[in-house]
């Protein structure tokens, strides 16, 4: 793994713009969790977005499955429970 890191850090294109860092490897190229504010990949936002998206999908799927199950098993029980919940609220 050390040889890979050394070769990666030395891999620089031969033709590039003068006075430019374009094409040079970053110093933190092998760090998984980079600086959240100054990096090119905002990983805290990605983690938050994916967590909320997955939670939303899971909750919606659970509601759909429970409603589907109630309708298939016994619609009267589902209707009575719904009316009771609406009356209480």
N, C-alpha and C positions, 0 to 999 in steps of 0.2 A: 504494500500500500504506500510505503514511503517513496518508492520509485515512481509511482503514478503521480503522486502529489508534486514531486520535483519536476517531472516532465510536463505536467499540466501548467505549472507556474512559468516554465520556460517557453511554452508554446505561444509565440507571438507572430502575427502575420508579417511577411517581409515587406509588403507594400501597404503603407498606411499614411494618413495625413500627418504632416509635420506638426509638432507640438500638440499631439492628441493622445489621449489615453484609450481611444477606441481600439478594441481588439486585445487589450491587455487583460489578463485575468485579475479579478478582484482579490484583495488581500484576504477577505473572508469567504473565498469561493467554496471551501469545504465545511463551512459552518451551516448547520441546518437552520438554527434560529438566529437570524441576523438581526441587526438593529431595527426595531419596528418603525422608527421614524425616518431614518436615512437610507433604508435599503430600497432596492428596485422591486421587491416583492413584499407588499404589506401583509405579512402573515397573521397579525392579530385580526385584521378585518376579514381575512379569508376564513379563519377559524370561527369567528362569530357568525359570519354569513352562512357557512355550511351547517353549523349547529342549529341555528334558527330555522333554516330551510328543512333540515331533516326532522326537527321536532314538529314543525307545521305539517309536513307530509305524514308523519307517524300518527299525529292526533287526528287528522282528517281521515286517515285510513281506518283508525279504530272506530271513529264515529260511523263511518260508512258500513263497516263490518257489523257493528252492534245493531244499527238500524235494519240492515239486511237480514240479520238473524232474527230479530223480533218480528219482522214482517212475515218471514217464512214460517216461524214456529207458531205464533199465535197473534194475529192482528188485534184481537180484542184486548189482550193483556197490554200490548203496546199502547193502544188508544186510551185505555183506562189510566195507565201510568202517566201518559202525557197530559191528559185532562187534569189529573190530580196535581201534577207539578205546576201546571199553568194556574190552577185555582189557588195554590199556596202562594205563588209569587204575586 
